Amino acid sequence: MAFVRKRRRFLAAILIAAAVCGVAAGLVFAGGASGNALARGRPAVLASGTFHAVTWETTGTASIVREPHGRLVVRLSKNFLTHRAPELYVYLVKLHGQQRVEWKQVGTLEQFWGRQDYAMPKLTASDLTAQVAIYCAKCNKFNGLARLTPTS
């Protein structure tokens, strides 16, 4: 009788370990993005737009890119350039006139020039029509905006 109980516990432990390993493998192979429909498919540029100056000169392009393993990133182009300022951030914004309707922080701007990638694990289809904003928190103004247009 004791042998049967030990055997059942051993089998239960093996089943639990197998389930945990299966979940971990799924997260690794899906890049943690299995719940996001935009993360599925071949690598591609999903949307892009060109920066225009709002407060300070900002040039280059911004894109939402699906990488080979399903990771979604907001990418600033190699010719990206903005005015140096303290507390600069990258946001996805939706505006109604000058009012912010929706506002998602992507990250702290890494540098004032050049190509940069910012991981975005949770994006929706409506984010593909937002604007990428370079925002100065200290002066509460946008340096520049890039209106995204979905690619077909």
N, CA, C and O of each residue as an XYZ file, in Angstrom:
608
protein
N       0.820     -1.190      0.000
C       0.000      0.000      0.000
C       0.865      1.255      0.000
O       0.587      2.200     -0.739
N       1.918      1.271      0.829
C       2.817      2.427      0.879
C       3.533      2.593     -0.458
O       3.795      3.717     -0.887
N       3.850      1.483     -1.116
C       4.516      1.530     -2.415
C       3.619      2.213     -3.446
O       4.103      3.003     -4.256
N       2.320      1.915     -3.425
C       1.373      2.500     -4.373
C       1.265      4.007     -4.161
O       1.220      4.758     -5.135
N       1.221      4.470     -2.897
C       1.150      5.906     -2.604
C       2.402      6.627     -3.082
O       2.314      7.707     -3.665
N       3.561      6.036     -2.839
C       4.819      6.648     -3.277
C       4.871      6.734     -4.800
O       5.349      7.717     -5.366
N       4.372      5.689     -5.446
C       4.375      5.680     -6.906
C       3.440      6.750     -7.451
O       3.782      7.418     -8.427
N       2.268      6.929     -6.849
C       1.316      7.967     -7.283
C       1.917      9.362     -7.108
O       1.788     10.207     -7.994
N       2.569      9.607     -5.974
C       3.218     10.901     -5.740
C       4.308     11.147     -6.778
O       4.438     12.251     -7.307
N       5.083     10.115     -7.060
C       6.157     10.231     -8.041
C       5.586     10.573     -9.421
O       6.116     11.446    -10.110
N       4.509      9.890     -9.828
C       3.881     10.173    -11.132
C       3.275     11.569    -11.172
O       3.357     12.258    -12.188
N       2.664     11.986    -10.055
C       2.104     13.343     -9.985
C       3.216     14.386    -10.123
O       3.043     15.382    -10.825
N       4.336     14.168     -9.472
C       5.469     15.089     -9.570
C       5.991     15.165    -10.999
O       6.335     16.247    -11.474
N       6.052     14.043    -11.681
C       6.510     14.024    -13.076
C       5.541     14.793    -13.964
O       5.971     15.558    -14.827
N       4.239     14.603    -13.765
C       3.246     15.328    -14.566
C       3.317     16.833    -14.333
O       3.228     17.607    -15.286
N       3.475     17.255    -13.102
C       3.576     18.685    -12.789
C       4.842     19.268    -13.421
O       4.803     20.349    -14.008
N       5.961     18.553    -13.300
C       7.218     19.025    -13.888
C       7.091     19.142    -15.405
O       7.588     20.102    -15.994
N       6.431     18.178    -16.041
C       6.247     18.216    -17.492
C       5.382     19.409    -17.898
O       5.666     20.071    -18.896
N       4.329     19.684    -17.129
C       3.461     20.821    -17.434
C       4.216     22.132    -17.310
O       4.093     23.000    -18.173
N       5.001     22.288    -16.243
C       5.788     23.512    -16.042
C       6.794     23.685    -17.175
O       6.956     24.788    -17.697
N       7.466     22.610    -17.554
C       8.427     22.676    -18.667
C       7.736     23.043    -19.971
O       8.286     23.803    -20.769
N       6.548     22.520    -20.197
C       5.797     22.844    -21.411
C       5.425     24.306    -21.479
O       5.554     24.925    -22.536
N       4.963     24.878    -20.376
C       4.620     26.302    -20.334
C       5.868     27.148    -20.565
O       5.833     28.104    -21.340
N       6.967     26.805    -19.899
C       8.214     27.557    -20.063
C       8.693     27.496    -21.506
O       9.112     28.514    -22.058
N       8.640     26.327    -22.124
C       9.070     26.199    -23.519
C       8.177     27.025    -24.438
O       8.668     27.644    -25.382
N       6.888     27.042    -24.176
C       5.970     27.846    -24.979
C       6.291     29.322    -24.905
O       6.260     30.018    -25.920
N       6.600     29.810    -23.707
C       6.954     31.222    -23.558
C       8.261     31.555    -24.264
O       8.390     32.618    -24.871
N       9.228     30.651    -24.185
C      10.519     30.889    -24.839
C      10.346     30.924    -26.353
O      10.822     31.853    -27.006
N       9.679     29.934    -26.914
C       9.553     29.863    -28.366
C       8.614     30.919    -28.926
O       8.773     31.319    -30.079
N       7.648     31.379    -28.154
C       6.738     32.418    -28.630
C       7.252     33.801    -28.312
O       6.620     34.788    -28.686
N       8.377     33.905    -27.635
C       8.927     35.210    -27.302
C       8.082     35.949    -26.296
O       8.208     37.166    -26.166
N       7.220     35.249    -25.578
C       6.372     35.894    -24.590
C       5.240     36.678    -25.212
O       4.538     37.402    -24.506
N       5.040     36.556    -26.524
C       4.060     37.386    -27.212
C       2.922     36.571    -27.807
O       2.245     37.038    -28.723
N       2.700     35.378    -27.312
C       1.720     34.489    -27.914
C       0.303     35.047    -27.867
O      -0.523     34.670    -28.698
N      -0.004     35.930    -26.923
C      -1.335     36.474    -26.812
C      -1.565     37.689    -27.685
O      -2.679     38.212    -27.700
N      -0.567     38.164    -28.414
C      -0.684     39.362    -29.211
C      -0.715     38.980    -30.683
O       0.272     38.478    -31.222
N      -1.856     39.219    -31.335
C      -2.013     38.841    -32.742
C      -1.007     39.559    -33.631
O      -0.575     38.992    -34.635
N      -0.620     40.783    -33.298
C       0.348     41.516    -34.112
C       1.726     40.862    -34.098
O       2.511     41.051    -35.028
N       2.026     40.096    -33.052
C       3.340     39.464    -32.934
C       3.469     38.227    -33.808
O       4.573     37.710    -33.977
N       2.368     37.741    -34.366
C       2.404     36.534    -35.181
C       2.608     36.887    -36.646
O       2.027     37.847    -37.152
N       3.427     36.114    -37.310
C       3.662     36.327    -38.736
C       5.124     36.554    -39.026
O       5.975     36.512    -38.138
N       5.392     36.797    -40.299
C       6.770     37.022    -40.737
C       7.267     38.384    -40.279
O       6.464     39.276    -40.006
N       8.585     38.554    -40.191
C       9.142     39.868    -39.852
C       8.664     40.904    -40.864
O       8.665     40.651    -42.069
N       8.260     42.062    -40.373
C       7.736     43.094    -41.273
C       7.657     44.429    -40.556
O       7.657     44.497    -39.327
N       7.590     45.483    -41.347
C       7.266     46.807    -40.834
C       5.743     46.886    -40.860
O       5.132     46.788    -41.924
N       5.131     47.064    -39.694
C       3.674     47.074    -39.600
C       3.086     48.465    -39.834
O       1.974     48.603    -40.342
N       3.851     49.496    -39.455
C       3.412     50.878    -39.652
C       4.641     51.775    -39.595
O       5.639     51.435    -38.960
N       4.561     52.932    -40.268
C       5.680     53.874    -40.211
C       5.193     55.282    -40.488
O       4.111     55.491    -41.037
N       6.018     56.247    -40.095
C       5.697     57.646    -40.325
C       6.934     58.506    -40.195
O       7.930     58.086    -39.607
N       6.876     59.708    -40.741
C       7.996     60.644    -40.731
C       7.771     61.700    -39.659
O       6.669     62.230    -39.518
N       8.815     61.997    -38.910
C       8.723     63.011    -37.857
C       8.578     64.401    -38.456
O       9.169     64.712    -39.490
N       7.787     65.225    -37.793
C       7.742     66.660    -38.081
C       7.920     67.399    -36.753
O       7.515     66.911    -35.697
N       8.515     68.548    -36.824
C       8.815     69.324    -35.632
C       7.536     69.899    -35.026
O       6.628     70.317    -35.744
N       7.481     69.914    -33.701
C       6.393     70.571    -32.985
C       6.988     71.747    -32.209
O       6.665     72.900    -32.494
N       7.850     71.467    -31.235
C       8.521     72.521    -30.477
C       9.951     72.708    -30.961
O      10.420     73.836    -31.119
N      10.648     71.586    -31.197
C      12.040     71.603    -31.641
C      12.163     70.751    -32.889
O      11.360     69.845    -33.115
N      13.167     71.041    -33.696
C      13.407     70.276    -34.914
C      13.620     68.798    -34.581
O      14.487     68.459    -33.774
N      12.841     67.935    -35.193
C      12.957     66.488    -35.042
C      12.794     65.890    -36.430
O      11.808     66.165    -37.114
N      13.763     65.066    -36.854
C      13.740     64.491    -38.196
C      13.930     62.980    -38.117
O      14.300     62.436    -37.077
N      13.670     62.319    -39.238
C      13.800     60.868    -39.315
C      12.439     60.213    -39.375
O      11.425     60.879    -39.584
N      12.423     58.896    -39.188
C      11.168     58.153    -39.222
C      11.031     57.275    -37.990
O      12.008     56.961    -37.310
N       9.793     56.888    -37.724
C       9.479     55.939    -36.659
C       8.670     54.815    -37.291
O       7.848     55.056    -38.176
N       8.902     53.592    -36.839
C       8.199     52.426    -37.372
C       7.847     51.478    -36.241
O       8.524     51.434    -35.214
N       6.784     50.723    -36.442
C       6.489     49.578    -35.580
C       6.881     48.354    -36.395
O       6.371     48.132    -37.494
N       7.796     47.561    -35.838
C       8.401     46.445    -36.565
C       8.155     45.140    -35.812
O       8.288     45.073    -34.590
N       7.788     44.094    -36.581
C       7.713     42.741    -36.028
C       9.019     42.052    -36.398
O       9.330     41.884    -37.577
N       9.783     41.653    -35.380
C      11.072     41.002    -35.592
C      10.883     39.502    -35.808
O       9.784     38.989    -35.602
N      11.950     38.780    -36.224
C      11.821     37.357    -36.563
C      11.186     36.466    -35.498
O      10.484     35.518    -35.851
N      11.399     36.727    -34.229
C      10.842     35.859    -33.187
C       9.549     36.409    -32.593
O       9.132     35.986    -31.515
N       8.909     37.357    -33.297
C       7.625     37.871    -32.849
C       7.707     39.069    -31.916
O       6.675     39.570    -31.471
N       8.895     39.531    -31.614
C       9.036     40.697    -30.742
C       8.603     41.935    -31.516
O       8.983     42.118    -32.673
N       7.807     42.783    -30.873
C       7.352     44.028    -31.476
C       8.180     45.182    -30.918
O       8.379     45.287    -29.708
N       8.660     46.048    -31.813
C       9.466     47.180    -31.381
C       9.010     48.446    -32.078
O       8.512     48.417    -33.203
N       9.194     49.564    -31.376
C       9.098     50.876    -31.997
C      10.531     51.226    -32.365
O      11.408     51.280    -31.502
N      10.763     51.465    -33.658
C      12.117     51.714    -34.152
C      12.227     53.136    -34.685
O      11.432     53.571    -35.518
N      13.229     53.846    -34.185
C      13.570     55.151    -34.733
C      14.680     54.928    -35.752
O      15.599     54.146    -35.505
N      14.606     55.602    -36.887
C      15.513     55.355    -38.005
C      16.940     55.818    -37.723
O      17.193     56.555    -36.769
N      17.867     55.371    -38.573
C      19.272     55.751    -38.392
C      19.485     57.239    -38.613
O      20.470     57.794    -38.127
N      18.582     57.901    -39.339
C      18.720     59.350    -39.542
C      17.855     60.165    -38.569
O      17.621     61.354    -38.784
N      17.383     59.514    -37.501
C      16.612     60.213    -36.472
C      17.504     61.242    -35.770
O      18.665     60.967    -35.467
N      16.949     62.423    -35.518
C      17.663     63.480    -34.805
C      16.642     64.385    -34.143
O      15.664     64.788    -34.772
N      16.864     64.706    -32.875
C      16.003     65.641    -32.165
C      16.854     66.552    -31.303
O      18.033     66.282    -31.075
N      16.255     67.628    -30.826
C      16.940     68.611    -29.985
C      17.268     67.996    -28.620
O      16.431     67.343    -27.998
N      18.494     68.219    -28.179
C      18.928     67.718    -26.868
C      18.152     68.460    -25.770
O      18.070     69.689    -25.764
N      17.591     67.680    -24.848
C      16.842     68.261    -23.725
C      16.810     67.227    -22.601
O      16.971     66.032    -22.850
N      16.605     67.680    -21.377
C      16.500     66.717    -20.273
C      15.129     66.040    -20.291
O      14.155     66.598    -20.795
N      15.070     64.860    -19.746
C      13.817     64.129    -19.562
C      13.027     63.933    -20.850
O      11.850     64.288    -20.922
N      13.679     63.363    -21.872
C      12.989     63.062    -23.124
C      12.489     61.624    -23.107
O      13.193     60.714    -22.671
N      11.272     61.434    -23.583
C      10.630     60.127    -23.609
C      10.035     59.864    -24.980
O       9.766     60.790    -25.745
N       9.832     58.576    -25.283
C       9.145     58.147    -26.494
C       7.770     57.652    -26.064
O       7.650     56.822    -25.163
N       6.740     58.170    -26.718
C       5.361     57.790    -26.413
C       4.637     57.399    -27.692
O       4.995     57.852    -28.780
N       3.617     56.556    -27.557
C       2.602     56.374    -28.587
C       1.416     57.198    -28.121
O       0.906     56.986    -27.021
N       0.972     58.136    -28.950
C      -0.121     59.025    -28.534
C      -1.208     59.070    -29.592
O      -0.968     58.875    -30.784
N      -2.406     59.333    -29.108
C      -3.524     59.665    -29.981
C      -4.022     61.012    -29.498
O      -4.301     61.206    -28.315
N      -4.126     61.933    -30.433
C      -4.518     63.296    -30.094
C      -5.846     63.634    -30.755
O      -6.156     63.161    -31.848
N      -6.616     64.457    -30.069
C      -7.809     65.065    -30.643
C      -7.540     66.561    -30.574
O      -7.731     67.194    -29.535
N      -7.096     67.113    -31.691
C      -6.602     68.497    -31.673
C      -5.305     68.521    -30.884
O      -4.358     67.816    -31.232
N      -5.246     69.316    -29.832
C      -4.067     69.374    -28.974
C      -4.231     68.514    -27.714
O      -3.295     68.382    -26.925
N      -5.423     67.931    -27.526
C      -5.700     67.122    -26.339
C      -5.225     65.687    -26.524
O      -5.458     65.079    -27.569
N      -4.557     65.147    -25.506
C      -4.126     63.747    -25.516
C      -5.313     62.852    -25.176
O      -5.881     62.954    -24.088
N      -5.681     61.986    -26.098
C      -6.779     61.053    -25.878
C      -6.249     59.758    -25.298
O      -6.822     59.199    -24.363
N      -5.139     59.283    -25.870
C      -4.511     58.060    -25.398
C      -3.018     58.313    -25.330
O      -2.483     59.110    -26.101
N      -2.333     57.631    -24.398
C      -0.971     58.004    -24.059
C      -0.266     56.781    -23.513
O      -0.547     56.385    -22.382
N       0.655     56.149    -24.276
C       1.400     54.967    -23.824
C       2.889     55.288    -23.839
O       3.443     55.624    -24.885
N       3.528     55.187    -22.695
C       4.966     55.415    -22.658
C       5.687     54.208    -23.237
O       5.445     53.072    -22.827
N       6.573     54.459    -24.191
C       7.368     53.410    -24.826
C       8.684     53.252    -24.077
O       9.137     52.131    -23.846
N       9.300     54.368    -23.699
C      10.561     54.307    -22.965
C      11.225     55.668    -22.892
O      10.765     56.641    -23.491
N      12.309     55.713    -22.151
C      13.133     56.917    -22.080
C      13.990     56.970    -23.335
O      14.590     55.967    -23.720
N      14.052     58.135    -23.978
C      14.859     58.271    -25.183
C      16.310     57.958    -24.846
O      16.895     58.585    -23.963
N      16.890     56.992    -25.547
C      18.243     56.532    -25.262
C      19.305     57.528    -25.696
O      20.278     57.756    -24.977
N      19.121     58.126    -26.876
C      20.063     59.123    -27.377
C      19.318     60.063    -28.313
O      18.205     59.758    -28.739
N      19.911     61.184    -28.630
C      19.248     62.232    -29.410
C      19.348     62.018    -30.910
O      18.806     62.807    -31.684
N      20.035     60.959    -31.335
C      20.249     60.701    -32.754
C      20.355     59.192    -32.986
O      20.627     58.423    -32.065
N      20.136     58.797    -34.227
C      20.420     57.437    -34.654
C      19.347     56.402    -34.371
O      18.350     56.654    -33.694
N      19.604     55.217    -34.929
C      18.653     54.110    -34.809
C      18.553     53.632    -33.364
O      19.551     53.479    -32.660
N      17.311     53.403    -32.955
C      17.015     52.934    -31.603
C      15.785     52.046    -31.669
O      14.862     52.316    -32.436
N      15.769     50.986    -30.864
C      14.621     50.085    -30.773
C      14.086     50.096    -29.349
O      14.852     50.075    -28.386
N      12.765     50.128    -29.229
C      12.091     50.092    -27.935
C      11.054     48.969    -27.970
O      10.115     49.013    -28.764
N      11.223     47.971    -27.116
C      10.313     46.819    -27.080
C       8.925     47.257    -26.638
O       8.771     48.041    -25.702
N       7.918     46.733    -27.331
C       6.513     47.016    -27.011
C       5.755     45.704    -26.961
O       5.211     45.273    -27.978
N       5.704     45.051    -25.794
C       5.056     43.741    -25.726
C       3.556     43.772    -25.968
O       2.991     42.786    -26.443
N       2.905     44.872    -25.654
C       1.448     44.922    -25.806
C       1.067     46.045    -26.756
O       1.048     47.218    -26.383
N       0.766     45.665    -27.983
C       0.292     46.610    -28.981
C      -1.041     46.118    -29.513
O      -1.290     44.914    -29.571
N      -1.889     47.047    -29.899
C      -3.160     46.697    -30.518
C      -3.163     47.225    -31.942
O      -2.314     48.037    -32.309
N      -4.111     46.771    -32.739
C      -4.207     47.234    -34.123
C      -4.399     48.742    -34.178
O      -3.918     49.384    -35.111
N      -5.088     49.322    -33.207
C      -5.294     50.776    -33.224
C      -4.003     51.545    -32.951
O      -3.904     52.722    -33.297
N      -3.003     50.890    -32.331
C      -1.714     51.547    -32.127
C      -1.000     51.804    -33.446
O      -0.119     52.662    -33.514
N      -1.365     51.081    -34.484
C      -0.724     51.258    -35.786
C      -1.135     52.566    -36.456
O      -0.551     52.948    -37.470
N      -2.128     53.255    -35.906
C      -2.555     54.547    -36.454
C      -2.295     55.682    -35.469
O      -2.782     56.797    -35.658
N      -1.535     55.402    -34.427
C      -1.202     56.439    -33.436
C      -0.066     57.301    -33.974
O       0.304     57.196    -35.143
N       0.477     58.143    -33.123
C       1.650     58.928    -33.464
C       2.759     58.587    -32.481
O       2.504     58.391    -31.292
N       3.981     58.516    -32.974
C       5.123     58.351    -32.099
C       5.563     59.762    -31.731
O       5.816     60.599    -32.598
N       5.648     60.009    -30.426
C       5.985     61.345    -29.935
C       7.311     61.314    -29.197
O       7.599     60.386    -28.441
N       8.112     62.343    -29.427
C       9.286     62.604    -28.604
C       8.835     63.720    -27.677
O       8.540     64.830    -28.119
N       8.785     63.413    -26.387
C       8.157     64.296    -25.400
C       9.165     64.720    -24.340
O       9.880     63.888    -23.781
N       9.212     66.018    -24.069
C      10.055     66.559    -23.002
C       9.186     66.737    -21.757
O       8.300     67.590    -21.724
N       9.450     65.918    -20.732
C       8.649     65.979    -19.509
C       8.926     67.257    -18.725
O       8.032     67.773    -18.054
N      10.152     67.775    -18.801
C      10.508     68.970    -18.032
C       9.734     70.193    -18.512
O       9.270     70.995    -17.702
N       9.594     70.338    -19.845
C       8.876     71.501    -20.365
C       7.442     71.174    -20.791
O       6.715     72.060    -21.242
N       7.027     69.897    -20.650
C       5.673     69.456    -20.982
C       5.298     69.798    -22.436
O       4.210     70.306    -22.708
N       6.230     69.505    -23.364
C       5.986     69.773    -24.779
C       6.526     68.634    -25.628
O       7.447     67.918    -25.234
N       5.926     68.487    -26.807
C       6.419     67.530    -27.788
C       7.546     68.165    -28.584
O       7.401     69.287    -29.069
N       8.668     67.467    -28.728
C       9.715     67.910    -29.659
C       9.241     67.662    -31.081
O       9.330     68.539    -31.940
N       8.736     66.458    -31.320
C       8.270     66.092    -32.645
C       7.299     64.942    -32.603
O       7.221     64.211    -31.615
N       6.544     64.782    -33.701
C       5.551     63.723    -33.837
C       5.721     63.032    -35.178
O       6.055     63.675    -36.174
N       5.494     61.737    -35.210
C       5.473     60.963    -36.448
C       4.151     60.207    -36.499
O       3.926     59.275    -35.727
N       3.271     60.624    -37.428
C       1.978     59.939    -37.567
C       2.193     58.612    -38.292
O       2.695     58.579    -39.416
N       1.806     57.523    -37.633
C       2.005     56.190    -38.194
C       0.902     55.866    -39.201
O      -0.266     56.201    -39.003
N       1.304     55.213    -40.271
C       0.377     54.711    -41.262
C       0.638     53.219    -41.418
O       1.772     52.825    -41.689
N      -0.383     52.380    -41.255
C      -0.168     50.933    -41.411
C       0.314     50.604    -42.823
O      -0.141     51.196    -43.802
N       1.235     49.655    -42.910
C       1.690     49.197    -44.221
C       0.807     48.043    -44.662
O       0.242     47.333    -43.830
N       0.689     47.857    -45.956
C      -0.189     46.784    -46.444
C       0.620     45.603    -46.893
O       0.057     44.602    -47.336
